[in-house]
Amino acid sequence: MSCGAGEPQWRRVHSVTGVIPRSRHGHRAVAVRELIILFGGGNEGIAEDLHVYNTVSKQWFLPAVRGDIPPGCASHGFVCEGTRILMFGGMVEYGKYTNSLYELQASRWLWKKLKPRAPKNAPPPCPRIGHSFTLVGNKCYLFGGLANESEDPNGNVPRYLGDLYELELQAASGARSWSVPETKGVGPSARESHSCVAFSGLTSNRLFIFGGMQGSRLNDLCHISEFKTCQPGFPGAPSAVRISKVKSKGNSYPFTAMSFEPRDILNIRKIPSCTTKENCTCNKI
């Protein structure tokens, strides 16, 4: 699509050369400068190659990647910060999901498997597909997805997830730790295959979540409000999220909103650890 001063216009890209990716779905792509970097997806198996499209030369190519090269996966999280790409989760085989976290330095085509610290108040994110993985500043936010609770590798017992995790990134490379923000109010329902977009306002940032699946297709628009993080340098302080319900004008279905307050707001309320399965809200669905 061309987006200039006039109306946006769709055009099919012709005269493409190079190693063209085969047909697929469940893949992910990001843009790094003039390059479109595509990974994963499925079509009679999981695609393993990293494909790159140069928008200037209109050429596909396969870069010579090295390091901790991940297996092919589908329905994974894939975000970009500068020239580094972060990938979380996805399906690596039929019915087999992963919770591995990888980083790709696109300037060197170097893969690295990251092992951030687990949250202090909860287990790390479980293996999943169809989740959202969204970059806001120096943090990634993981929401929802679909887990497989079957012990049979050939079986599939789906469980929709409605959990929210925060991943703190290190500058330039690496990730420090996962955390589970403290939440209040009624949050978005568990779901998978939804969209999540970060919006930067004048005074705060917001994440907007739309649609997805929970047995049936959803059409609600969600946000979480009054997100607060500790002052830089305060060790181990938790985050806090306030979730509120509002209604759009002329519509009866609920909207939920998600905003992130500036980092200089201090919040040091402790989050109680889950003691029983009944009162656990870490993976509430």
Buried (B, 14 or more C-beta within 10 A) or exposed (E): EEEEEEEEEEEEEEEEEBEEBEEBEBBBBBEBEEBBBBBBBBBEEBBEBBBBBBEEEEBBBEBEBEBBBBBBBBBBBBBBBEBBBBBBBBBBBEBBBBBBBBBBBBEEBBBBEBEBEEBBBBEBBBBBBBBBBBBBBBBBBBBBBBBBEBEEEEEEEBBBBBBBBBBBBEEEEEBBBBBBBBBEEEBBBBBBBBEBEBBEEEEBBBBBBBBBBBEEEBEBBBBBBBBBBBEEEEEEBBBBBBBBEEEEEEEEEBBBBBBBBEBEEEBEEEBEEBEEEEEEBBBEE
